[in-house]
Amino acid sequence: MINSLIHHFNELWKRFTQAHDHPHAMAGGMAIGVFFGFIPAFGFKTLLALGTSLITRSNLIAAVVGVTLHDIFCWSWPFLYRFEFQVGHWILSNPHQFAPKLLRTDFRLSEILQWENFINILYPWLLGSIIIAIPFTCLAYVTTLIFMYYREKKKVVHHDPASQACPQESFQLGIKK
């Protein structure tokens, strides 16, 4: 299972590094993917990232890589989701206070599936996840943009201008006077 996940991520990374798109489109796709990676939309994160990338004309592969980056750290999800809930609960409560400590006796299947409990948990969790996702999204955008500009600069240095004719010269050669 882990080998298939690593292989999947390696393939996505190869596609990402070999993509021929504008640096801002690549950085935008990565930022969108990272943002939706933090949102608690189980099963829909990748679809939401792809849809938003299409609307904003960002790179789709970069968006999938961004969501996948978040999924690699699945071992930390319980801690992250609890922290997101705590941040959202702290913002929504008046006066500001953190949510009470969870006990094993708090989990009853009959209560978990009630709509009222679902809403009481989802709003703080969603708000907290958005607040925590924003700095990581900005960091992903800037890091990817720097990486893409570095990659373009590296391509220009290794590009041999003598091997290819200038497009204007080849156009002028074809015109007879």
PASEBA-1860 file (N, C-alpha, C; in nm, 3 decimals):
! residues 177
1> MINSLIHH> 0.082/-0.119/0.000/0.000/0.000/0.000/0.087/0.125/0.000 ~ 0.188/0.126/0.085/0.274/0.243/0.093/0.357/0.255/-0.035 ~ 0.401/0.142/-0.089/0.477/0.147/-0.214/0.393/0.202/-0.328 ~ 0.265/0.165/-0.334/0.180/0.218/-0.440/0.156/0.367/-0.422 ~ 0.144/0.413/-0.298/0.128/0.556/-0.271/0.253/0.632/-0.310 ~ 0.370/0.578/-0.278/0.496/0.642/-0.315/0.512/0.645/-0.466 ~ 0.477/0.535/-0.533/0.485/0.530/-0.679/0.389/0.633/-0.742 ~ 0.268/0.643/-0.687/0.169/0.739/-0.737/0.223/0.881/-0.721
9> FNELWKRF> 0.279/0.911/-0.605/0.331/1.046/-0.583/0.452/1.075/-0.672 ~ 0.538/0.976/-0.694/0.652/0.995/-0.784/0.606/1.026/-0.927 ~ 0.503/0.957/-0.973/0.450/0.984/-1.108/0.391/1.125/-1.116 ~ 0.317/1.164/-1.013/0.261/1.300/-1.011/0.373/1.404/-1.007 ~ 0.476/1.379/-0.930/0.587/1.473/-0.921/0.659/1.486/-1.055 ~ 0.678/1.376/-1.127/0.740/1.381/-1.260/0.656/1.464/-1.356 ~ 0.525/1.442/-1.352/0.437/1.521/-1.439/0.442/1.668/-1.401 ~ 0.447/1.694/-1.272/0.450/1.832/-1.223/0.577/1.903/-1.268
17> TQAHDHPH> 0.692/1.837/-1.252/0.818/1.902/-1.287/0.840/1.913/-1.437 ~ 0.772/1.829/-1.516/0.788/1.834/-1.660/0.678/1.912/-1.731 ~ 0.586/1.969/-1.656/0.475/2.043/-1.717/0.526/2.171/-1.780 ~ 0.467/2.204/-1.893/0.505/2.326/-1.965/0.393/2.428/-1.950 ~ 0.386/2.487/-1.833/0.282/2.585/-1.803/0.347/2.706/-1.739 ~ 0.274/2.814/-1.730/0.326/2.936/-1.669/0.349/2.913/-1.519 ~ 0.452/2.976/-1.464/0.480/2.957/-1.322/0.364/2.993/-1.230 ~ 0.289/3.098/-1.264/0.176/3.136/-1.179/0.062/3.034/-1.188
25> AMAGGMAI> 0.046/2.972/-1.302/-0.056/2.868/-1.314/-0.018/2.745/-1.233 ~ 0.109/2.710/-1.235/0.156/2.596/-1.155/0.145/2.627/-1.006 ~ 0.186/2.746/-0.966/0.179/2.784/-0.824/0.034/2.794/-0.778 ~ -0.052/2.845/-0.864/-0.193/2.853/-0.829/-0.256/2.716/-0.811 ~ -0.223/2.624/-0.899/-0.275/2.488/-0.885/-0.227/2.422/-0.758 ~ -0.100/2.440/-0.726/-0.046/2.382/-0.602/-0.114/2.443/-0.480 ~ -0.132/2.574/-0.480/-0.196/2.641/-0.366/-0.341/2.595/-0.350 ~ -0.411/2.580/-0.460/-0.551/2.533/-0.454/-0.556/2.391/-0.399
33> GVFFGFIP> -0.465/2.307/-0.444/-0.461/2.170/-0.394/-0.431/2.162/-0.246 ~ -0.335/2.243/-0.200/-0.302/2.244/-0.057/-0.420/2.296/0.024 ~ -0.486/2.400/-0.027/-0.601/2.455/0.045/-0.710/2.349/0.063 ~ -0.747/2.283/-0.044/-0.854/2.183/-0.034/-0.808/2.057/0.038 ~ -0.677/2.038/0.050/-0.628/1.927/0.130/-0.662/1.944/0.277 ~ -0.669/2.068/0.324/-0.700/2.094/0.464/-0.850/2.093/0.494 ~ -0.933/2.111/0.393/-1.077/2.119/0.415/-1.133/1.979/0.442 ~ -1.222/1.965/0.541/-1.278/1.832/0.571/-1.389/1.793/0.474
41> AFGFKTLL> -1.353/1.772/0.350/-1.449/1.729/0.247/-1.405/1.592/0.197 ~ -1.424/1.492/0.281/-1.373/1.359/0.253/-1.428/1.306/0.121 ~ -1.339/1.263/0.034/-1.379/1.208/-0.094/-1.402/1.311/-0.202 ~ -1.411/1.438/-0.165/-1.438/1.543/-0.263/-1.325/1.644/-0.274 ~ -1.218/1.625/-0.197/-1.109/1.723/-0.197/-1.047/1.738/-0.336 ~ -1.018/1.626/-0.400/-0.954/1.632/-0.531/-1.049/1.690/-0.635 ~ -1.175/1.652/-0.628/-1.273/1.708/-0.723/-1.290/1.858/-0.705 ~ -1.297/1.903/-0.581/-1.308/2.047/-0.555/-1.183/2.121/-0.604
49> ALGTSLIT> -1.066/2.062/-0.581/-0.942/2.125/-0.627/-0.937/2.131/-0.780 ~ -0.978/2.023/-0.846/-0.978/2.023/-0.993/-1.077/2.124/-1.049 ~ -1.196/2.130/-0.991/-1.296/2.226/-1.037/-1.251/2.369/-1.019 ~ -1.194/2.399/-0.904/-1.145/2.535/-0.879/-1.027/2.567/-0.970 ~ -0.943/2.469/-0.997/-0.830/2.492/-1.088/-0.878/2.519/-1.231 ~ -0.982/2.451/-1.272/-1.039/2.478/-1.405/-1.096/2.619/-1.412 ~ -1.166/2.660/-1.308/-1.226/2.794/-1.307/-1.119/2.902/-1.309 ~ -1.012/2.883/-1.232/-0.908/2.984/-1.223/-0.797/2.966/-1.327
57> RSNLIAAV> -0.810/2.867/-1.413/-0.713/2.836/-1.518/-0.575/2.806/-1.461 ~ -0.575/2.737/-1.349/-0.451/2.692/-1.289/-0.420/2.552/-1.340 ~ -0.303/2.504/-1.309/-0.260/2.374/-1.356/-0.329/2.263/-1.277 ~ -0.389/2.168/-1.348/-0.463/2.060/-1.284/-0.371/1.961/-1.214 ~ -0.258/1.931/-1.276/-0.165/1.835/-1.216/-0.110/1.892/-1.085 ~ -0.081/2.021/-1.083/-0.031/2.084/-0.961/-0.137/2.078/-0.850 ~ -0.263/2.092/-0.887/-0.370/2.083/-0.787/-0.378/1.943/-0.727 ~ -0.365/1.842/-0.811/-0.368/1.703/-0.762/-0.246/1.676/-0.673
65> VGVTLHDI> -0.130/1.728/-0.712/-0.010/1.710/-0.629/-0.029/1.777/-0.494 ~ -0.091/1.895/-0.492/-0.115/1.965/-0.366/-0.206/1.888/-0.272 ~ -0.314/1.831/-0.325/-0.403/1.749/-0.242/-0.330/1.624/-0.194 ~ -0.252/1.565/-0.282/-0.179/1.442/-0.246/-0.074/1.470/-0.139 ~ -0.012/1.587/-0.142/0.085/1.622/-0.038/0.020/1.617/0.100 ~ -0.101/1.666/0.109/-0.171/1.663/0.238/-0.208/1.520/0.276 ~ -0.242/1.439/0.178/-0.283/1.302/0.207/-0.167/1.214/0.253 ~ -0.044/1.253/0.221/0.072/1.175/0.264/0.083/1.174/0.416
73> FCWSWPFL> 0.043/1.283/0.477/0.054/1.294/0.623/-0.074/1.248/0.692 ~ -0.132/1.138/0.644/-0.258/1.088/0.701/-0.244/1.043/0.846 ~ -0.125/1.009/0.890/-0.104/0.969/1.028/-0.129/1.085/1.124 ~ -0.118/1.209/1.075/-0.137/1.326/1.161/-0.278/1.383/1.154 ~ -0.366/1.324/1.075/-0.500/1.379/1.060/-0.578/1.393/1.190 ~ -0.580/1.294/1.277/-0.658/1.314/1.400/-0.613/1.436/1.480 ~ -0.483/1.457/1.488/-0.432/1.572/1.562/-0.465/1.702/1.489 ~ -0.447/1.702/1.358/-0.476/1.821/1.279/-0.624/1.855/1.284
81> YRFEFQVG> -0.709/1.756/1.267/-0.853/1.782/1.269/-0.900/1.831/1.405 ~ -0.843/1.778/1.511/-0.878/1.825/1.645/-0.832/1.969/1.663 ~ -0.712/2.000/1.615/-0.662/2.137/1.625/-0.748/2.233/1.543 ~ -0.789/2.192/1.422/-0.877/2.275/1.340/-1.009/2.300/1.412 ~ -1.064/2.196/1.472/-1.189/2.211/1.547/-1.170/2.306/1.665 ~ -1.058/2.294/1.735/-1.032/2.381/1.850/-1.024/2.528/1.806 ~ -0.956/2.553/1.696/-0.943/2.691/1.647/-1.080/2.746/1.608 ~ -1.159/2.667/1.535/-1.292/2.712/1.495/-1.384/2.731/1.614
89> HWILSNPH> -1.379/2.643/1.711/-1.462/2.656/1.831/-1.422/2.780/1.910 ~ -1.292/2.807/1.919/-1.244/2.924/1.992/-1.295/3.052/1.925 ~ -1.296/3.057/1.792/-1.341/3.177/1.721/-1.492/3.196/1.736 ~ -1.568/3.087/1.728/-1.713/3.097/1.732/-1.771/3.112/1.872 ~ -1.696/3.077/1.975/-1.750/3.086/2.111/-1.737/3.228/2.164 ~ -1.830/3.264/2.251/-1.829/3.396/2.312/-1.856/3.379/2.460 ~ -1.770/3.402/2.550/-1.631/3.445/2.535/-1.546/3.333/2.476 ~ -1.434/3.373/2.420/-1.348/3.275/2.353/-1.298/3.170/2.450
97> QFAPKLLR> -1.320/3.045/2.414/-1.271/2.932/2.493/-1.254/2.812/2.401 ~ -1.164/2.726/2.441/-1.143/2.604/2.363/-1.250/2.502/2.397 ~ -1.270/2.408/2.307/-1.370/2.303/2.328/-1.328/2.216/2.446 ~ -1.426/2.155/2.513/-1.390/2.067/2.625/-1.313/1.945/2.577 ~ -1.239/1.887/2.668/-1.159/1.770/2.636/-1.251/1.653/2.600 ~ -1.211/1.578/2.498/-1.290/1.462/2.456/-1.257/1.341/2.542 ~ -1.359/1.271/2.580/-1.343/1.148/2.654/-1.395/1.032/2.572 ~ -1.354/0.914/2.605/-1.398/0.796/2.531/-1.550/0.777/2.544
105> TDFRLSEI> -1.608/0.820/2.653/-1.753/0.804/2.673/-1.834/0.903/2.590 ~ -1.767/1.003/2.529/-1.839/1.102/2.448/-1.881/1.047/2.312 ~ -1.827/0.935/2.272/-1.856/0.881/2.140/-1.965/0.775/2.148 ~ -2.083/0.813/2.107/-2.195/0.719/2.097/-2.245/0.725/1.953 ~ -2.256/0.612/1.889/-2.294/0.608/1.748/-2.431/0.673/1.726 ~ -2.523/0.656/1.819/-2.656/0.715/1.802/-2.651/0.867/1.804 ~ -2.557/0.925/1.877/-2.546/1.071/1.883/-2.462/1.127/1.769 ~ -2.367/1.050/1.721/-2.281/1.099/1.614/-2.362/1.123/1.487
113> LQWENFIN> -2.459/1.040/1.461/-2.536/1.050/1.337/-2.652/1.148/1.343 ~ -2.668/1.221/1.451/-2.776/1.320/1.459/-2.733/1.448/1.389 ~ -2.827/1.509/1.318/-2.799/1.627/1.238/-2.750/1.745/1.323 ~ -2.808/1.762/1.442/-2.769/1.874/1.528/-2.622/1.862/1.569 ~ -2.579/1.744/1.606/-2.438/1.724/1.642/-2.348/1.741/1.521 ~ -2.395/1.701/1.406/-2.318/1.716/1.283/-2.292/1.864/1.255 ~ -2.393/1.948/1.269/-2.380/2.091/1.245/-2.292/2.155/1.352 ~ -2.308/2.115/1.477/-2.228/2.172/1.586/-2.080/2.139/1.571
121> ILYPWLLG> -2.051/2.031/1.506/-1.910/1.993/1.485/-1.858/2.049/1.353 ~ -1.940/2.048/1.248/-1.893/2.086/1.115/-1.857/2.234/1.104 ~ -1.938/2.324/1.157/-1.909/2.468/1.144/-1.775/2.507/1.206 ~ -1.750/2.472/1.332/-1.618/2.508/1.388/-1.503/2.439/1.315 ~ -1.525/2.315/1.274/-1.420/2.240/1.206/-1.387/2.304/1.072 ~ -1.490/2.340/0.995/-1.470/2.403/0.865/-1.402/2.539/0.879 ~ -1.448/2.619/0.974/-1.388/2.751/0.996/-1.242/2.737/1.037 ~ -1.214/2.648/1.129/-1.077/2.626/1.173/-0.987/2.574/1.062
129> SIIIAIPF> -1.041/2.486/0.979/-0.960/2.433/0.869/-0.928/2.541/0.766 ~ -1.021/2.631/0.741/-0.995/2.740/0.647/-0.888/2.833/0.702 ~ -0.898/2.864/0.831/-0.800/2.955/0.892/-0.661/2.892/0.893 ~ -0.652/2.764/0.920/-0.521/2.698/0.921/-0.470/2.676/0.779 ~ -0.558/2.658/0.683/-0.517/2.633/0.545/-0.459/2.757/0.477 ~ -0.503/2.875/0.516/-0.460/2.997/0.447/-0.308/3.018/0.452 ~ -0.242/3.009/0.568/-0.096/3.028/0.566/-0.023/2.919/0.487 ~ -0.070/2.796/0.496/-0.006/2.688/0.420/-0.028/2.706/0.270
137> TCLAYVTT> -0.143/2.760/0.232/-0.172/2.788/0.092/-0.077/2.895/0.039 ~ -0.059/3.001/0.115/0.032/3.108/0.073/0.175/3.056/0.064 ~ 0.216/2.975/0.159/0.350/2.917/0.158/0.369/2.826/0.036 ~ 0.268/2.747/0.004/0.276/2.659/-0.112/0.284/2.739/-0.242 ~ 0.208/2.849/-0.250/0.211/2.932/-0.370/0.349/2.993/-0.391 ~ 0.404/3.054/-0.286/0.534/3.121/-0.297/0.645/3.020/-0.325 ~ 0.643/2.908/-0.255/0.746/2.806/-0.275/0.742/2.750/-0.417 ~ 0.623/2.721/-0.466/0.611/2.667/-0.601/0.651/2.770/-0.705
145> LIFMYYRE> 0.614/2.896/-0.683/0.650/3.002/-0.776/0.802/3.017/-0.783 ~ 0.868/3.015/-0.669/1.015/3.023/-0.668/1.076/2.903/-0.739 ~ 1.022/2.783/-0.712/1.072/2.662/-0.777/1.055/2.670/-0.928 ~ 0.940/2.718/-0.974/0.914/2.724/-1.118/1.003/2.829/-1.186 ~ 1.024/2.944/-1.121/1.114/3.043/-1.179/1.258/2.992/-1.182 ~ 1.299/2.920/-1.078/1.432/2.860/-1.075/1.446/2.758/-1.188 ~ 1.342/2.678/-1.209/1.346/2.577/-1.315/1.354/2.643/-1.452 ~ 1.278/2.751/-1.475/1.284/2.822/-1.603/1.421/2.886/-1.624
153> KKKVVHHD> 1.475/2.942/-1.518/1.607/3.004/-1.529/1.713/2.898/-1.561 ~ 1.700/2.783/-1.502/1.793/2.673/-1.526/1.781/2.625/-1.671 ~ 1.657/2.622/-1.725/1.637/2.583/-1.865/1.703/2.681/-1.960 ~ 1.692/2.811/-1.933/1.749/2.914/-2.019/1.901/2.903/-2.020 ~ 1.962/2.874/-1.906/2.108/2.862/-1.899/2.155/2.742/-1.979 ~ 2.082/2.631/-1.975/2.122/2.510/-2.046/2.075/2.508/-2.191 ~ 2.002/2.608/-2.236/1.949/2.612/-2.372/2.060/2.655/-2.468 ~ 2.076/2.583/-2.577/2.178/2.614/-2.677/2.112/2.690/-2.791
161> PASQACPQ> 2.136/2.820/-2.802/2.069/2.899/-2.906/2.118/2.866/-3.046 ~ 2.237/2.810/-3.062/2.291/2.781/-3.195/2.223/2.659/-3.259 ~ 2.160/2.575/-3.177/2.100/2.454/-3.231/1.966/2.481/-3.299 ~ 1.902/2.590/-3.266/1.773/2.621/-3.326/1.779/2.760/-3.389 ~ 1.719/2.771/-3.505/1.715/2.900/-3.573/1.608/2.987/-3.510 ~ 1.628/3.115/-3.518/1.530/3.210/-3.465/1.404/3.201/-3.551 ~ 1.285/3.206/-3.493/1.163/3.195/-3.573/1.153/3.304/-3.680 ~ 1.203/3.425/-3.651/1.194/3.531/-3.751/1.286/3.500/-3.869
169> ESFQLGIK> 1.405/3.447/-3.842/1.497/3.414/-3.949/1.442/3.305/-4.039 ~ 1.381/3.201/-3.979/1.327/3.094/-4.061/1.207/3.144/-4.141 ~ 1.134/3.239/-4.085/1.020/3.295/-4.161/1.073/3.378/-4.277 ~ 1.178/3.458/-4.254/1.232/3.543/-4.359/1.299/3.461/-4.468 ~ 1.356/3.346/-4.435/1.421/3.263/-4.535/1.321/3.205/-4.634 ~ 1.197/3.186/-4.593/1.098/3.125/-4.680/1.034/3.223/-4.777 ~ 1.060/3.349/-4.759/0.997/3.452/-4.847/1.088/3.479/-4.965 ~ 1.030/3.472/-5.085/1.106/3.501/-5.206/1.076/3.644/-5.249
177> K> 1.181/3.714/-5.290/1.164/3.852/-5.333/1.166/3.863/-5.483
END
